[in-house]
Amino acid sequence: MVSATTSSSSKSSGNSADSPKHIENIPETRATAAGEVKQTAVQTAEFPIQYLGLAWIGARRGASIRFHQEDGTIGAWHNLHTGCAGGVDGAKLIDSARAATALIAAGGASGYELWLPDGAQSGSVIAIDAKGGPMRQVSVPAEPTRMLGQRYLSRAAWGADENKRFYKDGSESSPPKYYPVQALSVHHTATPNNDPDPAATVRAIYEHHASKDGEDFGDIGYHFLIDEAGRVYEGRWSGEDGIPAHDKEGKVVTAFHTKGFNSGNVGIALLGTFNEQQPTDAARKTLVRLLAGLAKSHKLDPEANITFNNPVDGAKKNVPMISGHRDWLATECPGGTLYGGLPALRSEVAAEGAR
């Protein structure tokens, strides 16, 4: 059974929700949308733009962007590389080779110009600042929180604004559903490496995923995220019991990391881009421990190949139990170097779980 505790709580309590709290000041995330676009004139925001969240359907190559700075400087055009595209289960699947999404670091730019390829449809862009907004007071656990022996930052600790999960009428945009765990999937976020403020990046990903002006998932798409220092961030909201990603029965909440194959599939994303660069040792070690804890808790064989059966619509897929995003769909995620290291990683997870 999966449980969560704080350092000061009894391991038998299995619940961190009632642990002692303290108040922290965390910046409010600001965002503005340009709506559906193909080619823009210069678009601006009322704040320094940290990230741009983009989504479109059509050719995945040929998109480009350039940024404008407050002092009038205009940057060069740069080709866009698509990121880790997610989606919901139970909906009509668009050919994944034609679905593109990207979260682009803007470095505090004041504006931007965007070009999408010929034939692109439903292009949307949202400008995000997760660093410089007004401070809001957040109640967070006073002691480190652990799950399966792994310390993690709760949603409150990294600054998730839970209001973003709800429509204006108060209804929840993506009510949680839970299923037994069948698979563990590894992703990268395709955001910059050497990130000086990973918690802000997690907030930006949350904004891009949850907002109706972004991916419109209603929440962040991953169950867990891991930064370069090896810190774990709680992802998708799973209830009030304080157990990340799971309900009290040990079933996993459905997230949005692998379109069409989410239900019963735990998504873990490493912050960064690993097309050529390897993950840090700290991030990789944490990934091994987290995968080993999850596999052991759910009685899964880290080195097995499985036939995944989506309980929502019966969609089936033959994949490794510990898989990369590209095992499921046509995508570069989790990057060539991280994906190439998965066979060795599975062996390490098996050895870790046998201890």
C-alpha positions as CSV (number, residue, x, y, z in Angstrom):
1,M,0.0,0.0,0.0
2,V,1.3,3.5,-0.9
3,S,1.4,6.0,1.9
4,A,2.9,9.4,2.7
5,T,4.4,10.7,5.9
6,T,6.4,13.6,7.3
7,S,9.5,13.3,9.3
8,S,7.6,14.0,12.5
9,S,4.6,11.8,11.8
10,S,4.2,8.1,12.6
11,K,4.9,5.8,9.7
12,S,1.8,4.0,10.5
13,S,-0.4,7.0,10.0
14,G,0.0,6.8,6.2
15,N,-1.3,10.4,5.8
16,S,0.6,13.7,5.5
17,A,-2.6,15.8,5.1
18,D,-2.8,16.6,8.8
19,S,0.9,17.2,9.4
20,P,2.1,20.5,10.9
21,K,2.1,23.4,8.4
22,H,3.8,26.7,8.0
23,I,3.2,29.7,5.7
24,E,5.4,30.5,2.6
25,N,5.2,33.3,0.1
26,I,5.1,32.0,-3.5
27,P,4.7,34.1,-6.6
28,E,1.3,33.9,-8.3
29,T,1.6,32.7,-11.9
30,R,0.5,35.2,-14.5
31,A,-0.6,34.2,-18.0
32,T,-2.1,35.8,-21.1
33,A,-3.3,34.1,-24.2
34,A,-3.1,35.2,-27.9
35,G,-5.9,32.7,-28.9
36,E,-5.7,30.7,-32.1
37,V,-3.0,32.0,-34.4
38,K,-0.9,30.9,-37.4
39,Q,1.4,33.9,-37.9
40,T,1.4,36.7,-35.5
41,A,2.3,40.3,-35.5
42,V,4.3,41.2,-32.4
43,Q,2.4,39.9,-29.4
44,T,3.2,41.3,-25.9
45,A,2.3,40.7,-22.3
46,E,2.0,43.0,-19.3
47,F,4.8,41.1,-17.6
48,P,8.2,39.6,-18.5
49,I,7.5,36.4,-20.3
50,Q,9.2,33.3,-18.7
51,Y,7.7,30.7,-21.0
52,L,5.4,30.4,-24.0
53,G,3.1,27.4,-24.2
54,L,2.2,26.4,-27.8
55,A,-0.1,23.8,-29.3
56,W,-1.1,23.1,-32.8
57,I,-2.2,20.3,-35.2
58,G,-0.3,19.8,-38.5
59,A,3.3,19.7,-39.6
60,R,5.5,19.3,-36.5
61,R,8.6,20.8,-38.3
62,G,9.0,24.3,-39.6
63,A,7.6,26.3,-36.7
64,S,9.8,29.2,-35.6
65,I,9.8,32.0,-33.1
66,R,11.7,35.2,-32.2
67,F,11.6,37.3,-29.1
68,H,11.4,41.1,-28.5
69,Q,13.1,42.6,-25.5
70,E,12.0,45.6,-23.5
71,D,14.9,47.7,-24.8
72,G,13.8,47.2,-28.4
73,T,16.2,44.4,-29.2
74,I,14.8,41.8,-31.6
75,G,16.2,38.3,-31.5
76,A,16.9,36.0,-34.4
77,W,14.3,33.5,-35.6
78,H,14.8,30.1,-34.0
79,N,13.3,26.8,-35.1
80,L,10.9,25.2,-32.5
81,H,11.4,21.7,-31.3
82,T,8.2,20.0,-30.2
83,G,8.0,18.9,-26.5
84,C,6.2,16.2,-24.5
85,A,2.7,16.1,-25.9
86,G,0.1,14.7,-23.6
87,G,-3.7,14.3,-23.8
88,V,-6.8,12.7,-22.4
89,D,-8.2,9.2,-22.6
90,G,-11.5,8.3,-24.0
91,A,-11.5,11.0,-26.7
92,K,-10.9,10.7,-30.4
93,L,-7.2,10.2,-31.0
94,I,-5.7,12.6,-33.5
95,D,-2.7,11.2,-35.4
96,S,0.0,11.8,-32.8
97,A,2.5,12.5,-35.7
98,R,0.4,15.6,-36.4
99,A,-0.1,16.9,-32.9
100,A,2.5,19.3,-31.6
101,T,3.1,21.1,-28.4
102,A,6.0,23.1,-27.0
103,L,6.9,25.0,-23.8
104,I,9.5,27.5,-24.9
105,A,11.7,29.4,-22.5
106,A,11.4,33.2,-23.2
107,G,14.0,34.5,-20.8
108,G,11.9,37.5,-19.6
109,A,11.1,38.8,-23.1
110,S,8.5,41.6,-23.5
111,G,7.0,40.2,-26.8
112,Y,7.3,37.6,-29.5
113,E,6.5,36.7,-33.1
114,L,5.4,33.1,-34.0
115,W,5.3,31.3,-37.3
116,L,3.6,27.9,-37.7
117,P,4.0,25.7,-40.8
118,D,1.7,25.7,-43.7
119,G,-1.4,23.6,-43.0
120,A,-1.1,24.0,-39.2
121,Q,-4.5,24.2,-37.5
122,S,-5.8,25.2,-34.1
123,G,-2.6,27.0,-33.2
124,S,-2.7,28.6,-29.7
125,V,-0.2,30.4,-27.6
126,I,-0.1,31.4,-23.9
127,A,2.5,33.6,-22.3
128,I,3.5,32.6,-18.8
129,D,5.3,34.2,-15.9
130,A,5.7,31.9,-12.9
131,K,8.4,34.0,-11.1
132,G,7.5,37.7,-10.8
133,G,3.8,37.8,-9.9
134,P,2.3,39.1,-6.7
135,M,3.2,36.9,-3.7
136,R,0.5,34.7,-2.3
137,Q,0.6,33.0,1.1
138,V,0.6,29.2,0.9
139,S,0.3,26.7,3.8
140,V,2.9,23.9,3.3
141,P,4.1,21.0,5.4
142,A,6.6,22.1,8.1
143,E,8.5,18.9,7.8
144,P,9.9,17.0,4.7
145,T,7.2,14.8,3.2
146,R,8.0,11.2,2.1
147,M,6.3,8.6,0.0
148,L,7.8,5.1,-0.4
149,G,10.8,6.4,1.5
150,Q,11.3,9.2,-1.1
151,R,11.2,12.8,-0.1
152,Y,9.1,15.0,-2.3
153,L,7.7,18.5,-2.6
154,S,3.9,18.6,-2.2
155,R,1.8,20.6,-4.6
156,A,1.5,23.3,-2.0
157,A,5.2,23.3,-1.5
158,W,6.0,24.1,-5.2
159,G,3.1,26.6,-5.4
160,A,0.2,24.9,-7.2
161,D,-2.8,27.2,-7.3
162,E,-5.6,24.7,-6.8
163,N,-8.1,27.3,-8.2
164,K,-6.7,26.5,-11.7
165,R,-8.3,23.0,-11.5
166,F,-11.8,24.5,-11.5
167,Y,-14.2,26.3,-13.8
168,K,-15.6,29.7,-12.9
169,D,-18.9,27.9,-11.8
170,G,-16.9,26.0,-9.2
171,S,-17.0,22.6,-10.9
172,E,-13.8,20.6,-11.3
173,S,-12.5,20.6,-14.9
174,S,-11.0,17.1,-14.6
175,P,-12.5,15.2,-11.7
176,P,-10.1,12.4,-10.6
177,K,-10.6,8.8,-11.7
178,Y,-8.5,5.9,-10.3
179,Y,-7.4,2.6,-11.7
180,P,-4.9,-0.1,-10.8
181,V,-1.4,0.6,-11.9
182,Q,-0.2,-1.4,-15.0
183,A,2.8,0.6,-16.3
184,L,5.4,3.3,-15.4
185,S,6.2,5.8,-18.1
186,V,9.3,8.0,-18.3
187,H,9.2,11.5,-19.9
188,H,11.3,14.6,-20.2
189,T,9.7,18.1,-20.1
190,A,11.8,19.4,-23.0
191,T,12.5,22.6,-21.0
192,P,16.0,24.1,-20.6
193,N,18.7,22.2,-18.7
194,N,20.7,23.9,-15.8
195,D,17.4,25.4,-14.6
196,P,18.0,28.0,-11.9
197,D,14.3,27.9,-10.6
198,P,12.8,24.4,-11.2
199,A,9.8,25.1,-9.0
200,A,8.9,28.0,-11.2
201,T,9.2,25.8,-14.3
202,V,6.8,23.2,-12.7
203,R,4.3,26.1,-12.1
204,A,4.7,27.1,-15.8
205,I,4.1,23.5,-16.9
206,Y,1.0,23.4,-14.6
207,E,-0.3,26.6,-16.2
208,H,0.3,25.3,-19.7
209,H,-1.3,22.0,-19.0
210,A,-4.3,23.1,-16.9
211,S,-5.4,26.3,-18.6
212,K,-8.1,26.3,-21.2
213,D,-5.9,28.6,-23.2
214,G,-3.1,26.0,-23.1
215,E,-3.5,22.2,-23.3
216,D,-6.8,22.4,-21.3
217,F,-6.1,19.2,-19.3
218,G,-7.4,20.8,-16.1
219,D,-4.3,19.9,-14.2
220,I,-0.6,19.1,-14.7
221,G,-0.1,16.1,-16.9
222,Y,2.5,14.1,-14.9
223,H,2.2,12.3,-11.6
224,F,5.7,13.2,-10.5
225,L,8.5,15.5,-11.8
226,I,12.2,15.3,-10.9
227,D,14.6,18.2,-11.1
228,E,18.4,18.1,-11.8
229,A,19.1,18.1,-8.0
230,G,17.0,15.0,-7.6
231,R,14.1,16.7,-5.9
232,V,10.7,15.1,-6.6
233,Y,7.6,17.3,-7.2
234,E,4.1,16.0,-6.7
235,G,2.1,16.3,-9.9
236,R,-1.5,15.5,-10.7
237,W,-3.9,16.2,-7.8
238,S,-5.2,12.9,-6.4
239,G,-7.3,13.8,-3.4
240,E,-7.3,15.2,0.1
241,D,-5.6,12.2,1.8
242,G,-2.1,13.5,1.3
243,I,-0.9,10.5,-0.7
244,P,0.6,11.7,-4.0
245,A,-0.8,10.2,-7.3
246,H,-2.9,7.6,-5.5
247,D,-6.2,7.1,-3.6
248,K,-6.4,5.3,-0.3
249,E,-6.8,1.9,-2.0
250,G,-3.5,2.4,-3.9
251,K,-5.0,3.0,-7.3
252,V,-3.4,5.7,-9.4
253,V,-5.3,8.8,-10.5
254,T,-5.5,9.3,-14.2
255,A,-3.2,12.0,-15.5
256,F,-2.5,13.3,-19.0
257,H,1.0,12.4,-20.0
258,T,0.4,9.7,-22.7
259,K,-2.7,10.4,-24.8
260,G,-4.9,7.4,-25.1
261,F,-3.0,5.3,-22.5
262,N,-3.1,7.3,-19.3
263,S,-5.5,5.3,-17.1
264,G,-3.4,3.0,-14.9
265,N,-0.2,4.5,-16.2
266,V,2.1,6.4,-13.9
267,G,3.9,9.3,-15.6
268,I,7.3,10.5,-14.3
269,A,9.0,13.5,-16.0
270,L,12.5,14.6,-15.7
271,L,12.8,18.4,-15.9
272,G,15.1,19.2,-18.9
273,T,15.8,18.1,-22.4
274,F,17.7,14.8,-23.0
275,N,18.0,14.6,-26.8
276,E,21.8,14.7,-26.5
277,Q,22.5,15.5,-22.8
278,Q,22.4,12.8,-20.1
279,P,20.3,13.4,-16.9
280,T,22.3,14.4,-13.9
281,D,23.4,11.6,-11.6
282,A,21.1,13.0,-8.8
283,A,18.1,13.0,-11.1
284,R,18.8,9.5,-12.4
285,K,19.3,8.1,-8.9
286,T,16.0,9.6,-7.8
287,L,14.3,8.2,-10.8
288,V,15.6,4.7,-10.0
289,R,14.5,4.9,-6.4
290,L,11.0,6.2,-7.3
291,L,10.5,3.6,-10.0
292,A,11.7,0.9,-7.7
293,G,9.3,2.0,-4.9
294,L,6.4,2.2,-7.2
295,A,7.1,-1.2,-8.9
296,K,7.5,-2.9,-5.5
297,S,4.4,-1.3,-4.1
298,H,2.3,-2.3,-7.0
299,K,3.9,-5.7,-7.5
300,L,5.2,-5.0,-11.0
301,D,8.3,-6.5,-12.6
302,P,10.6,-3.7,-13.7
303,E,12.1,-5.8,-16.5
304,A,8.8,-7.2,-17.9
305,N,7.1,-6.6,-21.2
306,I,3.4,-6.2,-20.8
307,T,0.2,-5.8,-22.8
308,F,-1.3,-2.6,-21.4
309,N,-5.1,-2.6,-21.5
310,N,-6.7,0.8,-21.0
311,P,-9.7,0.3,-18.7
312,V,-11.5,3.3,-20.2
313,D,-11.8,2.2,-23.8
314,G,-10.0,-1.2,-24.1
315,A,-7.1,0.3,-26.1
316,K,-4.2,-2.2,-26.0
317,K,-0.4,-1.7,-26.4
318,N,2.6,-4.0,-26.0
319,V,5.2,-2.1,-24.2
320,P,7.9,-2.5,-21.5
321,M,6.4,-2.1,-18.0
322,I,8.9,0.7,-17.5
323,S,8.6,2.5,-20.8
324,G,9.5,5.8,-22.5
325,H,6.9,8.1,-24.0
326,R,8.0,7.1,-27.5
327,D,7.1,3.5,-26.7
328,W,3.5,4.6,-26.8
329,L,3.3,7.3,-29.4
330,A,5.3,9.0,-32.1
331,T,7.3,11.6,-30.1
332,E,11.0,12.5,-29.3
333,C,10.1,12.3,-25.6
334,P,11.9,11.3,-23.4
335,G,14.9,12.3,-25.6
336,G,17.4,10.0,-27.2
337,T,19.9,9.8,-24.4
338,L,17.4,9.1,-21.7
339,Y,15.5,6.7,-23.8
340,G,18.7,4.9,-24.8
341,G,19.5,4.4,-21.1
342,L,16.2,2.7,-20.2
343,P,17.4,-0.9,-20.6
344,A,20.1,-0.3,-18.0
345,L,17.7,1.7,-15.9
346,R,15.3,-1.2,-15.7
347,S,18.0,-3.5,-14.4
348,E,19.0,-0.9,-11.8
349,V,15.4,-0.6,-10.7
350,A,15.0,-4.3,-10.4
351,A,18.2,-4.5,-8.2
352,E,17.0,-1.6,-6.1
353,G,13.7,-3.2,-5.5
354,A,15.3,-6.5,-4.5
355,R,17.2,-4.9,-1.6
